[in-house]
Amino acid sequence: MDGIGDETMCGMVEPTETGLPRAVTVAWGMQEVSQRGPNRGLSHERIVAAAIEIADAEGLAAVTMQAVATSLGFTTMSLYRYVSGKDELLRLMQDAAIAVPEQVTLPGDWRDALRSWAGLVRAAFRGHPWALEIPRGQVSVLMPSSVRAADLGLAALRELPLDDEEKVGVILVVSQHVTSTVELELNLADEGTVAVSREGLDLLGEVITPERFPHLAPVLQAGHFLDTRPAGDGVETEHGLDAEYDYGLDLIIAGLEQRVRDVSARVADDDA
């Protein structure tokens, strides 16, 4: 075992004297590195980059302090001058992995801007899907990439007549939609194709009956719930959920449009 935390997944938060989590101060460059021992070119950026390379190639489970140290040609103990343990390393990895571009020009219309912003967040998680395995919470929202992404999301909504709390709520909902869709894509890809024959669908129809499940049974029998193409038909199943992703985003935007109309109408009544 490479130290405490190698078998945990971002558990207890290590605070600094200011109360800020140590991972946050490290990510923002506020944490001074101990000057004890020789500095042979290590930095927390190099450590994080090496860890990300391992995660991209072998998955998050392959990331250990020892594996990272070996890939850099250092001893495991050398890493602890820069990161306090695996929990902190995971938080730094997640932050680096889900970074959105620093220079982004959003479309003028808020709907297109919100779609563009959501697409950037989606691309970041698709590029490093293992980042979804690391819990996100109060610490992660204070990290540089999360702050940059949130600022860009709020920029997309800047013209809307909503208060700050509502705008933050919007970007949280959109973020949850993005991450859940990416996670489902990964799960479907891992599961592989489940192609049910017509006979199999009929067999399911004996237990998923209209009497027991009046709303879902007709959908299932119509073939809209499962892949019913014959096995070995030479067509590979696509596990992308672009249509579902777009539909969900359309629903969020439609609801937001109605919210804006309601707020505008209330303001107009108050001014009358």
RONU-689983 format. One record per residue (C-alpha): residue in one letter; residue number from 1; z, y, x. Coordinates in Angstrom, 2 decimals. Each point is the difference from the previous one (the first is absolute). Example, Ala and Ser with C-alpha at 12.3 -4.5 7.8 and 13.67 -1.06 7.14 Angstrom:
BEGIN
+----+-----+---------+---------+---------+
| aa |   i |      zz |      yy |      xx |
+----+-----+---------+---------+---------+
|  A |   1 |    7.80 |   -4.50 |   12.30 |
|  S |   2 |   -0.66 |    3.44 |    1.37 |
+----+-----+---------+---------+---------+
This chain:
BEGIN
+----+-----+---------+---------+---------+
| aa |   i |      zz |      yy |      xx |
+----+-----+---------+---------+---------+
|  M |   1 |    0.00 |    0.00 |    0.00 |
|  D |   2 |   -0.95 |    3.44 |    1.32 |
|  G |   3 |    2.99 |    1.89 |   -1.22 |
|  I |   4 |    1.72 |    0.97 |   -3.20 |
|  G |   5 |   -2.50 |    0.83 |   -2.69 |
|  D |   6 |   -2.78 |   -2.39 |    1.03 |
|  E |   7 |    0.72 |   -2.06 |   -3.10 |
|  T |   8 |    0.64 |    2.96 |   -2.29 |
|  M |   9 |   -2.51 |    2.17 |   -1.81 |
|  C |  10 |    1.15 |    3.62 |    0.20 |
|  G |  11 |    3.57 |   -0.52 |   -1.10 |
|  M |  12 |    2.78 |    2.45 |    0.86 |
|  V |  13 |   -1.14 |    3.45 |    1.07 |
|  E |  14 |    1.24 |    1.23 |    3.38 |
|  P |  15 |    0.97 |    3.68 |   -0.39 |
|  T |  16 |    0.20 |    2.73 |    2.62 |
|  E |  17 |    2.72 |    2.64 |    0.24 |
|  T |  18 |   -2.03 |    2.21 |   -2.36 |
|  G |  19 |   -0.10 |   -2.70 |   -2.65 |
|  L |  20 |   -3.73 |   -0.45 |    0.45 |
|  P |  21 |   -1.02 |   -3.63 |    0.53 |
|  R |  22 |   -0.74 |   -0.70 |    3.67 |
|  A |  23 |   -3.47 |   -1.30 |   -0.83 |
|  V |  24 |   -0.85 |    3.36 |   -1.55 |
|  T |  25 |    1.13 |    1.96 |    3.05 |
|  V |  26 |   -1.92 |   -2.35 |    2.30 |
|  A |  27 |   -3.18 |    0.29 |   -2.06 |
|  W |  28 |    0.17 |    3.80 |   -0.01 |
|  G |  29 |    0.76 |    0.16 |    3.73 |
|  M |  30 |    3.54 |    1.30 |   -0.51 |
|  Q |  31 |    1.73 |   -2.89 |    1.76 |
|  E |  32 |    0.48 |    0.33 |    3.74 |
|  V |  33 |   -0.64 |   -3.13 |    2.05 |
|  S |  34 |    2.82 |   -1.09 |    2.26 |
|  Q |  35 |   -0.70 |    0.89 |    3.61 |
|  R |  36 |    1.78 |   -3.07 |    1.32 |
|  G |  37 |   -2.25 |   -2.39 |    1.88 |
|  P |  38 |   -3.55 |    0.57 |    1.24 |
|  N |  39 |   -2.59 |    1.43 |   -2.34 |
|  R |  40 |   -3.05 |   -2.14 |    0.66 |
|  G |  41 |   -2.31 |    1.47 |   -2.58 |
|  L |  42 |    1.60 |   -1.38 |   -3.12 |
|  S |  43 |    0.29 |    2.04 |   -3.17 |
|  H |  44 |    0.74 |   -0.77 |   -3.60 |
|  E |  45 |   -3.67 |    0.76 |   -0.77 |
|  R |  46 |   -1.17 |   -2.71 |    2.42 |
|  I |  47 |    2.53 |   -2.45 |   -1.38 |
|  V |  48 |   -1.05 |    0.69 |   -3.59 |
|  A |  49 |   -3.71 |   -0.28 |    0.88 |
|  A |  50 |    0.59 |   -3.37 |    1.67 |
|  A |  51 |    2.00 |   -1.24 |   -2.98 |
|  I |  52 |   -2.75 |    1.09 |   -2.40 |
|  E |  53 |   -2.59 |   -1.83 |    2.08 |
|  I |  54 |    2.07 |   -3.20 |   -0.29 |
|  A |  55 |    0.49 |    0.47 |   -3.75 |
|  D |  56 |   -3.73 |    0.61 |   -0.56 |
|  A |  57 |   -0.93 |   -3.11 |    1.94 |
|  E |  58 |    2.75 |   -2.44 |   -0.95 |
|  G |  59 |    1.93 |    1.46 |   -2.92 |
|  L |  60 |    3.32 |    1.77 |   -0.23 |
|  A |  61 |    2.02 |   -3.17 |    0.61 |
|  A |  62 |   -1.41 |   -0.16 |    3.53 |
|  V |  63 |    1.51 |    3.36 |    0.90 |
|  T |  64 |    3.18 |   -0.47 |    2.01 |
|  M |  65 |    1.53 |    2.19 |    2.65 |
|  Q |  66 |   -0.76 |   -2.70 |    2.55 |
|  A |  67 |   -3.64 |   -0.31 |   -1.08 |
|  V |  68 |   -0.49 |    3.76 |    0.20 |
|  A |  69 |    1.69 |    0.21 |    3.40 |
|  T |  70 |   -2.13 |   -2.84 |    1.35 |
|  S |  71 |   -3.21 |    1.61 |   -1.22 |
|  L |  72 |    0.95 |    3.19 |    1.87 |
|  G |  73 |    1.16 |   -1.78 |    3.14 |
|  F |  74 |    3.63 |    1.10 |   -0.32 |
|  T |  75 |    3.30 |   -1.71 |   -0.62 |
|  T |  76 |    1.39 |   -0.04 |   -3.51 |
|  M |  77 |    2.96 |    2.13 |    1.06 |
|  S |  78 |   -2.37 |    2.74 |    1.18 |
|  L |  79 |   -1.08 |    0.58 |   -3.58 |
|  Y |  80 |    3.50 |    0.84 |   -1.16 |
|  R |  81 |   -0.10 |    3.32 |    1.86 |
|  Y |  82 |   -2.62 |    1.09 |   -2.52 |
|  V |  83 |    0.67 |   -1.96 |   -3.22 |
|  S |  84 |    3.42 |   -1.21 |   -1.07 |
|  G |  85 |   -1.26 |   -3.33 |   -1.36 |
|  K |  86 |   -2.53 |   -1.70 |   -2.18 |
|  D |  87 |    1.03 |    1.82 |   -3.18 |
|  E |  88 |   -0.79 |    3.33 |    1.60 |
|  L |  89 |   -3.20 |   -1.37 |    1.50 |
|  L |  90 |   -1.18 |   -1.18 |   -3.41 |
|  R |  91 |    0.58 |    3.41 |   -1.52 |
|  L |  92 |   -1.91 |    1.67 |    2.83 |
|  M |  93 |   -2.81 |   -2.53 |   -0.33 |
|  Q |  94 |   -0.30 |    0.59 |   -3.73 |
|  D |  95 |   -0.12 |    3.74 |    0.49 |
|  A |  96 |   -2.71 |   -0.23 |    2.66 |
|  A |  97 |   -2.02 |   -2.53 |   -1.98 |
|  I |  98 |   -0.27 |    1.93 |   -3.28 |
|  A |  99 |   -0.93 |    3.36 |    1.50 |
|  V | 100 |   -2.60 |    2.02 |   -1.88 |
|  P | 101 |   -2.38 |    2.26 |    1.95 |
|  E | 102 |    1.59 |    3.28 |    1.07 |
|  Q | 103 |   -3.07 |    2.07 |   -0.85 |
|  V | 104 |   -1.15 |   -0.66 |   -3.57 |
|  T | 105 |   -2.02 |    2.20 |   -2.34 |
|  L | 106 |    0.72 |   -0.99 |   -3.58 |
|  P | 107 |   -2.50 |    0.58 |   -2.84 |
|  G | 108 |    0.56 |    3.11 |   -2.09 |
|  D | 109 |    0.57 |   -1.77 |   -3.31 |
|  W | 110 |    3.52 |   -1.43 |   -0.16 |
|  R | 111 |   -1.23 |   -3.27 |   -1.52 |
|  D | 112 |   -2.40 |   -0.63 |    2.86 |
|  A | 113 |    2.61 |    1.20 |    2.47 |
|  L | 114 |    2.56 |   -2.46 |   -1.35 |
|  R | 115 |   -2.53 |   -2.84 |    0.16 |
|  S | 116 |   -0.89 |    0.97 |    3.56 |
|  W | 117 |    3.65 |    0.09 |    1.01 |
|  A | 118 |    0.69 |   -3.37 |   -1.61 |
|  G | 119 |   -2.99 |   -1.42 |    1.85 |
|  L | 120 |    1.40 |    1.16 |    3.34 |
|  V | 121 |    3.34 |   -1.66 |   -0.71 |
|  R | 122 |   -1.75 |   -3.17 |   -1.15 |
|  A | 123 |   -2.14 |   -0.13 |    3.14 |
|  A | 124 |    3.10 |    0.36 |    2.19 |
|  F | 125 |    1.76 |   -2.95 |   -1.62 |
|  R | 126 |   -3.17 |   -2.09 |   -0.04 |
|  G | 127 |   -0.41 |    0.66 |    3.71 |
|  H | 128 |    3.50 |   -1.31 |    0.77 |
|  P | 129 |    1.04 |   -2.07 |   -3.04 |
|  W | 130 |    3.09 |   -1.39 |    1.75 |
|  A | 131 |    1.54 |    3.46 |   -0.48 |
|  L | 132 |    0.55 |   -1.00 |   -3.64 |
|  E | 133 |    2.48 |   -2.64 |    1.19 |
|  I | 134 |    2.30 |    2.70 |    1.35 |
|  P | 135 |    2.25 |    1.55 |   -2.67 |
|  R | 136 |   -0.65 |    3.61 |   -0.90 |
|  G | 137 |    2.84 |    2.27 |   -1.04 |
|  Q | 138 |    1.97 |    3.10 |    0.89 |
|  V | 139 |   -0.64 |   -0.36 |    3.72 |
|  S | 140 |   -3.72 |   -0.56 |   -0.28 |
|  V | 141 |   -0.60 |    3.16 |   -2.05 |
|  L | 142 |    1.43 |    2.09 |    2.85 |
|  M | 143 |   -2.33 |   -1.48 |    2.61 |
|  P | 144 |   -2.92 |    2.13 |    1.28 |
|  S | 145 |   -2.83 |   -1.96 |   -1.63 |
|  S | 146 |    1.74 |   -0.11 |   -3.37 |
|  V | 147 |    0.72 |    3.72 |    0.15 |
|  R | 148 |   -3.63 |    0.73 |    0.92 |
|  A | 149 |   -1.28 |   -2.25 |   -2.80 |
|  A | 150 |    2.36 |    1.54 |   -2.55 |
|  D | 151 |   -1.00 |    3.52 |    1.04 |
|  L | 152 |   -3.67 |   -0.91 |   -0.43 |
|  G | 153 |    0.72 |   -1.56 |   -3.39 |
|  L | 154 |    1.78 |    3.14 |   -1.15 |
|  A | 155 |   -2.94 |    2.05 |    1.28 |
|  A | 156 |   -2.25 |   -1.96 |   -2.36 |
|  L | 157 |    2.21 |    1.08 |   -2.92 |
|  R | 158 |    0.65 |    3.57 |    1.10 |
|  E | 159 |   -1.94 |    1.62 |   -2.85 |
|  L | 160 |    1.72 |   -1.94 |   -2.79 |
|  P | 161 |    2.59 |    1.79 |   -2.16 |
|  L | 162 |    2.69 |   -2.57 |    0.79 |
|  D | 163 |    3.31 |    0.43 |    1.80 |
|  D | 164 |    0.69 |   -1.54 |    3.38 |
|  E | 165 |    1.95 |   -2.92 |   -1.45 |
|  E | 166 |   -2.88 |   -0.98 |   -2.25 |
|  K | 167 |   -2.52 |    0.25 |    2.84 |
|  V | 168 |    2.15 |   -2.20 |    2.22 |
|  G | 169 |    0.21 |   -2.45 |   -2.89 |
|  V | 170 |   -3.80 |   -0.08 |   -0.22 |
|  I | 171 |   -0.52 |   -0.83 |    3.66 |
|  L | 172 |    2.71 |   -2.69 |   -0.22 |
|  V | 173 |   -1.75 |   -1.63 |   -2.97 |
|  V | 174 |   -3.39 |    0.16 |    1.72 |
|  S | 175 |    1.51 |   -1.40 |    3.21 |
|  Q | 176 |    1.52 |   -2.90 |   -1.92 |
|  H | 177 |   -3.34 |   -0.71 |   -1.65 |
|  V | 178 |   -1.75 |    0.04 |    3.38 |
|  T | 179 |    2.48 |   -2.27 |    1.79 |
|  S | 180 |    0.31 |   -2.48 |   -2.87 |
|  T | 181 |   -3.79 |   -0.33 |   -0.18 |
|  V | 182 |   -0.29 |   -0.58 |    3.76 |
|  E | 183 |    2.82 |   -2.55 |   -0.17 |
|  L | 184 |   -1.69 |   -1.86 |   -2.85 |
|  E | 185 |   -3.27 |   -0.09 |    1.95 |
|  L | 186 |    1.85 |   -1.60 |    2.90 |
|  N | 187 |    1.70 |   -2.53 |   -2.25 |
|  L | 188 |   -3.29 |   -0.98 |   -1.61 |
|  A | 189 |   -1.67 |   -0.37 |    3.38 |
|  D | 190 |    2.85 |   -2.19 |    1.28 |
|  E | 191 |   -0.09 |   -2.14 |   -3.11 |
|  G | 192 |   -3.72 |   -0.64 |    0.18 |
|  T | 193 |   -2.38 |   -0.67 |   -2.86 |
|  V | 194 |    1.39 |   -1.69 |   -3.10 |
|  A | 195 |   -3.13 |   -0.88 |   -1.98 |
|  V | 196 |    0.89 |   -1.62 |   -3.32 |
|  S | 197 |   -2.66 |   -2.11 |   -1.71 |
|  R | 198 |   -0.81 |    0.28 |   -3.69 |
|  E | 199 |    1.90 |   -3.22 |   -0.49 |
|  G | 200 |    3.01 |    1.47 |    1.78 |
|  L | 201 |   -0.18 |    3.10 |   -2.16 |
|  D | 202 |   -0.09 |   -2.17 |   -3.12 |
|  L | 203 |    3.02 |   -1.92 |    1.27 |
|  L | 204 |    1.91 |    3.24 |    0.49 |
|  G | 205 |   -1.08 |    0.95 |   -3.50 |
|  E | 206 |    2.04 |   -2.89 |   -1.36 |
|  V | 207 |    3.22 |    1.59 |    1.25 |
|  I | 208 |   -0.97 |    3.68 |    0.03 |
|  T | 209 |   -0.89 |    0.05 |   -3.68 |
|  P | 210 |   -0.68 |    2.95 |   -2.32 |
|  E | 211 |    3.03 |   -1.03 |   -2.01 |
|  R | 212 |    2.35 |    0.28 |    2.97 |
|  F | 213 |   -1.78 |    2.77 |    1.89 |
|  P | 214 |   -2.11 |    1.87 |   -2.57 |
|  H | 215 |   -1.02 |    2.83 |    2.32 |
|  L | 216 |   -0.62 |   -1.78 |    3.31 |
|  A | 217 |   -1.53 |   -3.25 |   -1.21 |
|  P | 218 |   -3.30 |    1.59 |   -1.17 |
|  V | 219 |   -0.29 |    1.84 |    3.32 |
|  L | 220 |    0.54 |   -3.24 |    1.93 |
|  Q | 221 |   -2.53 |   -1.94 |   -2.08 |
|  A | 222 |   -2.58 |    2.74 |    0.47 |
|  G | 223 |    0.24 |   -0.60 |    3.75 |
|  H | 224 |    1.33 |    3.47 |    0.83 |
|  F | 225 |    3.20 |   -1.24 |    1.62 |
|  L | 226 |   -1.19 |   -2.64 |    2.47 |
|  D | 227 |   -2.98 |   -0.77 |    2.20 |
|  T | 228 |   -1.89 |   -2.64 |   -2.00 |
|  R | 229 |   -3.07 |   -0.40 |    2.21 |
|  P | 230 |   -0.71 |   -3.60 |    1.00 |
|  A | 231 |    1.60 |   -1.02 |    3.31 |
|  G | 232 |   -2.50 |   -0.13 |    2.85 |
|  D | 233 |   -2.47 |    2.35 |   -1.68 |
|  G | 234 |   -0.58 |    1.65 |    3.35 |
|  V | 235 |    1.44 |    3.35 |   -1.08 |
|  E | 236 |    3.02 |    1.22 |    1.92 |
|  T | 237 |    2.71 |    1.63 |   -2.06 |
|  E | 238 |    0.67 |    3.63 |    0.82 |
|  H | 239 |    3.70 |    0.81 |    0.14 |
|  G | 240 |   -0.51 |    3.75 |   -0.06 |
|  L | 241 |    1.41 |    1.84 |   -2.97 |
|  D | 242 |   -2.08 |    3.16 |    0.14 |
|  A | 243 |   -0.70 |    0.04 |   -3.74 |
|  E | 244 |    3.65 |   -0.58 |   -0.89 |
|  Y | 245 |    1.11 |    2.55 |    2.58 |
|  D | 246 |   -2.37 |    2.65 |   -1.37 |
|  Y | 247 |    0.98 |   -0.78 |   -3.59 |
|  G | 248 |    3.69 |    0.37 |    0.78 |
|  L | 249 |   -0.63 |    3.30 |    1.76 |
|  D | 250 |   -2.08 |    1.19 |   -2.96 |
|  L | 251 |    2.90 |   -0.79 |   -2.33 |
|  I | 252 |    2.45 |    1.94 |    2.18 |
|  I | 253 |   -2.35 |    2.99 |    0.15 |
|  A | 254 |   -0.62 |   -0.12 |   -3.75 |
|  G | 255 |    3.73 |    0.03 |   -0.63 |
|  L | 256 |    0.42 |    2.88 |    2.44 |
|  E | 257 |   -2.78 |    1.94 |   -1.76 |
|  Q | 258 |    1.87 |   -0.37 |   -3.28 |
|  R | 259 |    3.23 |    1.08 |    1.67 |
|  V | 260 |   -1.71 |    3.12 |    1.34 |
|  R | 261 |   -1.38 |    0.80 |   -3.47 |
|  D | 262 |    3.47 |   -0.37 |   -1.51 |
|  V | 263 |    1.58 |    2.26 |    2.62 |
|  S | 264 |   -2.75 |    2.62 |   -0.37 |
|  A | 265 |    0.36 |   -0.04 |   -3.78 |
|  R | 266 |    3.77 |    0.41 |    0.24 |
|  V | 267 |   -0.39 |    2.94 |    2.38 |
|  A | 268 |   -2.54 |    1.60 |   -2.34 |
|  D | 269 |    2.39 |   -0.38 |   -2.94 |
|  D | 270 |    2.83 |    1.53 |    1.99 |
|  D | 271 |   -2.19 |    2.97 |    0.92 |
|  A | 272 |   -1.19 |    0.52 |   -3.57 |
+----+-----+---------+---------+---------+
